[in-house]
């Protein structure tokens, strides 16, 4: 049976190309909201971090109705670190909208997500967004998209994908640039005409593939997925199995069943093949599991998720200030929270280590892991993390490391500093093209070479540069290079930082703290321009005497300290440092707090290297 009343599509694109804004316009023009309803911008970005950072982190489902057809839409993240979200939802859809910025054109993440869509055999609709930008390059971008499809070996049908010209902010679309768009009708019509309706077997035994997991404190874990075959009923007895785990066969019952209407989950009695549904009642359900009828237990194949490339060590906080801020501070709490994250994030890995207080956490990149850290911090967890490290692989007896494809867009006068930085980090230039008054450079660079580079890149380009990267492949190890050419200013004793001590320390480098900040021995309180650590006493008070001088009463003026964000702290971390995370504070510290023991450890390491 062909489901002519249904289309399942995903919107995929590079970060900040306007996916969520376009979904906003689709929801408004399909009369999803009341006329007098107050609706926020980027309504699909419901998480606090998503709204604060202006990025999509989790893939989310919604639906619109047009011409008597229900269109299930999946809004996906555009950042490369969250590409696992894109990979898993590809199993829920029959076609994709490939969104491309009219000025920037196809970017590294565009290539990655389009490749995944082509591998699945999905039909494409090319949506060139932001055509109202003054620097839009419409003809060039269309040619670049065609070149990308040719490079990725798209089929003849995929090469002939229709192109829709859109302005998501204005809510307009057109198929002909000579005819200005009035609304999104051309986009809706193209979806109905080009995306094939699903061929559904409603008579066969029930089969549902779980592609996403949600959680509700009232009903527990909620599975989200598409019904591949048959009819699913509320209260139906089912068996859960998994394609990669043939021994998994768990019986249960679907207590609640929902379909997605707009932004709401609406309870329903039954749903049939092709529908995307949510259900509760199966407490141990996981992403990739198949919910089957007990009469025919048959697992559905699930997409292979790309392996993580970056790892960090999460451990219990053991600093002198441990336990003052956090609600959840013990090893058990940390372990439970990390393994709970695995149920929702398919691209994350958590492993036990030799230490009972530490866990190895592997992800797609620094941002992927920093979002996890920030979420845990806001939930009241207190812990400490190590510097990010890349994950090496042994391929045919050769030690290999992950390489990133880096694309930078900089003013012409900033290319020299970029070339110098990439040369120091073993980067190789692929392409160099002029785009207006700016220059676009593409490099292949070791993933470890990008650790800590973003802040330096923004400084060298005076804040005008744009950089994006995506995993390329594993290549033989490129050799050693220095990740950081600066040192740390380290607190010499425990106490409270005072103006007099900070005034004497600020001449040594850039401070991270102000007066009145509690510090402890071994805590990093600033950055030294020299490639070595300096111990400073910021708790030192002025020695009082009964002698007056002409300058004794002059006010001590402090330079405003540099406030470090979580990402900046992770970039700054050295190999011998840890980042202490609490709900109220983020502190950089040395692994060995005592200065004498630290000096002895450095001496032993130097002797061992000799």
N, C-alpha and C positions, 0 to 999 in steps of 0.2 A: 504494500500500500504506500502511496506517495502522499506525504504530509504537505499539501499545498497551502494549508493554513498556518504554516510555521517556518521560520528561518532562524538558524543559530549562527551568529557572527561574532567575531572578536575584533577589537580595534588594537592594532599593533603599530608601534612607532618608536623613534628615538625620544629621549627625555626632552620635555618642554616643546614638543611639536604641536601640542594642542588637542590631545585625545580626550581628556576629561572635559574640556570646554566644549568640544563638539558633542559629547554625550549630553551635556547640559542642554544644548540647543535642541537635540533630538527629543529629549524628554518634554521640553516646554512645547514644542510644536506638535507633539502627538497627544496633547491635552492630558498629560499625566497628572499635572497639578491643577488645583482649582484656580479660577481667575483671580481670587483675592488672597491666594496663598503666598506667604513670604518664603522665598527660596534663596539659599545662599549660592554664591558662585562656587563652581567645582563641587557640586553637591555629592559626587561619588567619593571624593576624598574625605571620608568620615572620621579617620583617625586624627588624634591631636598632632602627632608628628607629621602626618601628611599635609595638614593645613598649615602648620608652622613653616615647613620647608618648601611647600609648593610642589611636591612630587607625589606620585602614586607609588605606594609600597606593596600593597596587596591587590591582587586581581579581584574584581567585584562584578557581580551579576546584576543586571537590570533588564527591563523589557519595555518595549513600546508597541503600540498597535497602529497599523497603517493599512488602509484599504481592506479591512477584514482579515489581515494577516498579523499574527503575533511575531515580533522580531525580538528574540533573546539576544541581548548585547552584553559582551564581556569586556570591561575596561581593564586594560593590563598596564603594568608598570613599564616605564621607558628606560629606566636606569639599568645598566648592564649587570649590576650586582644583584638585581632581583629578577633576572631572566628565567630563573627556575619557575617563577609564577607564570610566565608566558608559556613555557614548555608544557606544563601540566594541563592548562586550560585548552590547549590545542585539540585535546581529545573530545571536548564538549561541543565543538563547532563544526560547521560544514564549509565555511568561507571566512575570509578576513578582509577588513578594510586596512590597507597599508597607508598610513598617514605620513606625509612628507612635507616639511616646511618649504614654502615657496622661495625662500631666500637661501637657507642652508643646504637644501637638497638632501639626498640620502647620506646618513651618517653611520658610524660603526655599528651601533645597535640596530639600525634599520636593516643592515645586511644580515645580522644574526637572526632577527625575528623573521625576516622574509625567507631565509634559508630553511628555518624550521617549518614554515607554512608550506613551502614547496615540497619538502620531504614528506609531509602528510598528504600531499596531493590536493590541497585546498584550492578553491577558486579565489582569485584576488580581485579587489576593486582598488585602484590607485586613487587616493584622495590627496590632492595637492592643497594644503591648508595655508591660511594666512596670505591669500592672494592680494589682500589690500595693503600689504607691507610696501613702503616706498622703495625698498631695495629688492623686491621680488624679481626672480630670474626664471620666469615661467617656461620659456622654450628650452633653456639650458637644463633646468631641473627635469623636464620631461625626458630629455635625451639621457640624462644621468640615470634615471629610473630604468629606462630600456636597457642601457649598458649593464646595470646591476643584474637585471633578470637574465641577460645573456650570459654573464659571468657565472651565475648560479645554475646554469643549465635548466632553465624553466621550459616547460612543455610549450607546444605551439598555442594551446588554449590559454595558458597563463601569460604568454607574450602578448596576446591580443586582449589583455584585461582592459576594461573601460577606465577612462580617466575622468574623475569628477573634480571640478575646481570649486573650492569652498573657502568661506570665511567663518570659522567656528564662532568667533566673537560676535559677528553680526547675524549669525544663523542663516546664511544664504549659501546656495550651491547652484552651479550651472554646468552644462555639458559643452557649452560653446562660449569662449571668452568674449565673443562679440555681442553676446546677449547677457546683460547683468542678471544675476540671480535675485530672486525675491524672497525665497524661503528654501527649506531643505527638501522640497518635493523631488527634484531630480535625483538626490541621493537615495531617498526611500524607493523611488521607482527602479533605480539601478540595482539596489539590493534585491528587490522582488524578481527582477528580470534576469539578473546574472547569477545570483547564488542559487544553486540547484536545491529544491526541496529534498528533505531526507527521505530515502526509501525505507519505510519502517515495517517490521514484521510484528503486527499486533496480535497475531494468533499464537505465536510461539511462547515458550516458557519465559517467565520474567527474567531480565538481566539488566543490571544498572551498574555503571562504572563510576566510582567515587573519584572526583578530581579536586575536591577542596574540602576543608574541614573548618567548621566554626564551633563556637562554644557558647552556651547559655547556662547561667548558674541555676536556672530552674529546671531545664530539661536535659542538661549535660551536653555531650558532644553531638553536633549536628553535621551530617554528611550532605554534601552538595555534589550532584552529578547528573549525567544524562542517561535516560532510559534507552538502552541499546535494542531491547527486544521485549515484546509482550506488554502486559499491563500491570502496574503496581497499585495495590490497594492499601488504604490505611488499615492498620491492625493485621496485615498479612504476615504469616510466618515465613521466614527466609533463612538462607544459609549464606554466610560470608566466606569467600575464598580469595585467593590472590594468585596472579599469573606467575610471580617469581617465588611463591611459597606454596608449593603443591600440598603441603601438609596442613595448611590452614583451612579448617572447615568448622565454623562456629555457627550454631543455630541461634536465632533470635526472632524478634517481632518488631515491625515498624509501628511504633506507638503513634507518632504524628507525621503527617505528610503535608508539604506545602509546595505551592508554585509561586514563582516570582512575578508580581504585577507591579510595574514601576519600581519604586524603592521598597515596597512592602512584600512580606511573605504572607501569602493568603492560604489558609487551610483548605485542603481539598480531600474528597473521598477517594479519588483515583486519578491516575495519570497514565498516559500511554507512550509507546515508543517514540522517541524524538524530543519529548519534553525534558526540560531541565528542572529538577525538583530538589527540595531540601527535605530531610527526614531526621527523626530522632528515635531513640529507643535502643540503638546498638552502641553500647558504651565503649567498645574497643575498636570501633571502625577507624580505618586509616586511609590516607590518600593512596590510590592505586588498587584498593580492594574492590572486589566485584560482589554485588548483592544479587543472589540468584534465587529462583524458585527451588524448593526442596526436591522437586521432581527432576530437575536438570541442573546439577551443580557444574557450571562451566565458567572458568575464569576468562575475563577479557584482557587482551594484551594492553599493557600500559607503556607510555612513552619512556624512553631511557633519559633520565635527567643527567645533564652535564656535571662532571665531578667538580668539587670545590678546589680552589687553587691557593687559598690563604688560610693560615691557622694562627690561633692565639691560645694561650693558657689562661684559663679562668681559675682562680683559687680563692680560698677564704682570706679575708682581710686580717693581717697580723701586724698592722702598724700600731704605734703607741696610742693612736686615737681610735682604735677599732671599737665598734659597738656603741659609739656615742650617738650616731644618727640613724642607723638602719633598724628596720623592723625584722628582717629576715637575714640572719648573719651566719648561721651554722652550715656545716658541710652538707647536711641532709637537705636543707632548704635550697642550697645552690644546686645540688644534683637534681632534685625533683624539678626545679624550674627549667634547667637546661634540657632535660629529657622530655619535658612537656612541650618545649618549643619544637622538637622533632616531629611531633604529631601534626603540626601546621605547616612547617617549612620543609619542603622536600629536598632543597638544595643544601641543607645544613647537616653537619656530622658532629656528633659528640662522642668522645671516647674517654674511658678511664685511663689514668696514668699510674706510674709506680707510687706516686704520693696519694694518700687517702684524701688530701685536701685540695687536689688540683684536677682539672679536667681539660682535655684537648678539644677545642672547638674549631671546626673547619667551615669556611664559608666561601662565597664567591669574590669577596673583596673587602676593603676596609669599611666601606659604607654599610655593606650587608651586616658585618659584625657590630659596627657602631650603633646601628638601629636597635639591635638586640640589647646592647649594653644600656642604651638610653631608656628603652622600655622597662628593663629590669630595675634600673635606678628609680624610675618614677613609681614602680610598684612597691618600693621600700626595701629592695635588696641592697646589701653591702658586700663588696668583694673587691678583688684586685685582678688586673689583667696584665699580660706581658706584651712586649712589642709584637706587632704583626710579622709573620714570617711566611715565605712562600713554601709550597709543598713540592718537593723534588720527586722525580720518578726515575726509575731505572728502566731504560728502553734498549733492548739488545745489548745489555752490558755497558751502556753509556749513561752517565748521570745527566739527566735533562731537567730543565726548569721551564715554568710557564712563561710564555711571551705574550705581550699585549700589543694590539694594534692601536696606536695613539694618533688621533687627529687633532691638530691645533689650528686655530684661526686667530692670527695676530696681525697687528699693524706692521707695515713693511720695515720700520726701523727697529723692531723687536726680534727679527729673525735671528740675528747674530747670537743673542743670549740663549735662544732656544737651541740652536745648533751646538753651542758650547756645552750646555747642560746635557743634551742627548749624547754628545760624544763622551762625556765623563761617565754616563750611565750605560754605555755599550749599545746605544740606539743606532738603528740603521735607517736612513732616509729611503722612502719608497716613492713618494710623489711630492711635487712642489708646484702649485698652481696659484695664479693671481685671481682673486675674486674682488673686483672693484679696486679699492684702495688698500685692501688687506691681502694677506698671503695665507694660503692653506697648505699645511705641511702634514704628511703622513709618515709615521715612523713605525718600525717594529722594535720594541724595547723590552728588556726583561721586566717582569711584573715587580720585582723588588726594586727596580730603578725608579718606579713611580711613587714608592713610599716616601712621603715627606716632600714631594716635588710640587704639589699644588700651590702651597703658600709662596714658594720661591718663584714659581711661574707667574703668579699674579703680581708679585713685586716687580719682576723684570719686565712685565708688559704693562706696568702702571694700571693694573686692574682692567685693561681692555681686552685681554686675551681670553679665548674660550678653548677649553681642552676636554676631550672625550676619549675614552678608551674602552676596548672590549677584548675579551680573551681571544687569542689568535691560535696558538698551538704550542706544544712542547718542543723545545729545541735543545741541543747540547749546551751544557753549562758554559756561560760566557766569561767566566773569570771573576775575580774579586774587584770590587770598587767600593769607595767610601760612601756610605749612605748619608752621613752627616758630617759637616766640616766645622761644627761649633761644639762647645762644651756646655756644662751646666754650672750654675751657681748653687751651691749646696749649703743648707743651714748647718751651722757648726754646733748649735746646742738647742735644747728644747725650751720653749718659752713663748712670749708674745712679741711679734715684730714691733719695734718702736721707730719713731721718725729719725732719731739720731743714727741708729744702726742702718736703716735703709738709705739714709743720705750718704753714708760712707760706702755703702755697697753699690749704689746705682752707677758709680763711675766704673765699675768692673764689667758692666753689661746691662742687659735689659731685664727689668724685674717683672715678675708675674703677680706679686702680692703688694698690698698696701699696709699702712700702719694699723695695728690692732689685730692683725691676722695671727691666729695661733700656729706655731710651727714646731717641728720636732727635728732632732738630729738626723741627718740623712735625707731630709725633705728638699726637693729641688724647688728653689724660689725664683729662679731666673735663668737666662741664657747668657753664656760667656762667648764673646766673639772669637776667642782662641780655641783651638782644638784640644782643650784639656779642661778638667773640672777644677773649680775654685771653691774652697770652703770660706764662707763669709759668716760673720756674726751679726745678724740683723736684730738680735735681742740686746745688743750692747747699748747701755745708757751713758749719757754724758757725765764725766767725773765732776762732781761739785767741789768748788773751792771758795774761800772767802775773798778771793782776789777778783776784781772787776776789770774788764778790758773794753775797749771801744766796740769790739765786734761780738762780745759774748751774748748779747741779747738779740742779735739779728735772727729773724725767722729762717728756719731751714726749709727750703723749697724742694719738694719731691717731684720727680717726673711721673706723669700718670702711668701706672703699671699696665702692662699688656694683659688683657683678659683673654685667656685661652679657652676655646670651645672644646668639646669632646674630640672632634675630628682633628683639631690642631694639636691637642695633647697626644693623640695616637701617632700623628706624624712626627712629633718631636721626640718621642721615646727612644732612648738608646738601648743597646743590648743588655746593659747592666742596670736598667731601670724598670720600674713597675708603675702602673697607673692605679691609684686607689679610688674606687668608685663608691660614693655614698649618696643617699637621697639629697643631701644638701651641699656636698662638696665634691670636687674632683681635684685630687692632689697627685703630683708626680713625685716619686720617691726612688731612692737607690735600693737595690736588692739588699745590699749590706749597709746598714744604717751607720754603724760606727766608722769614723774616718780612719782610724788606725788599722782596723781589720780590712777596710776597703783598700788601703794602700798596700798592705801585705798581699792581698789577693791579686792586685795588679802586678806586683813584683814577681809573684810566682808564675803568673800567666806570661809575663814578658820573658822570664827565664826559660819557661817551657817552649816558647816559640823559637828561642835561640837554639 
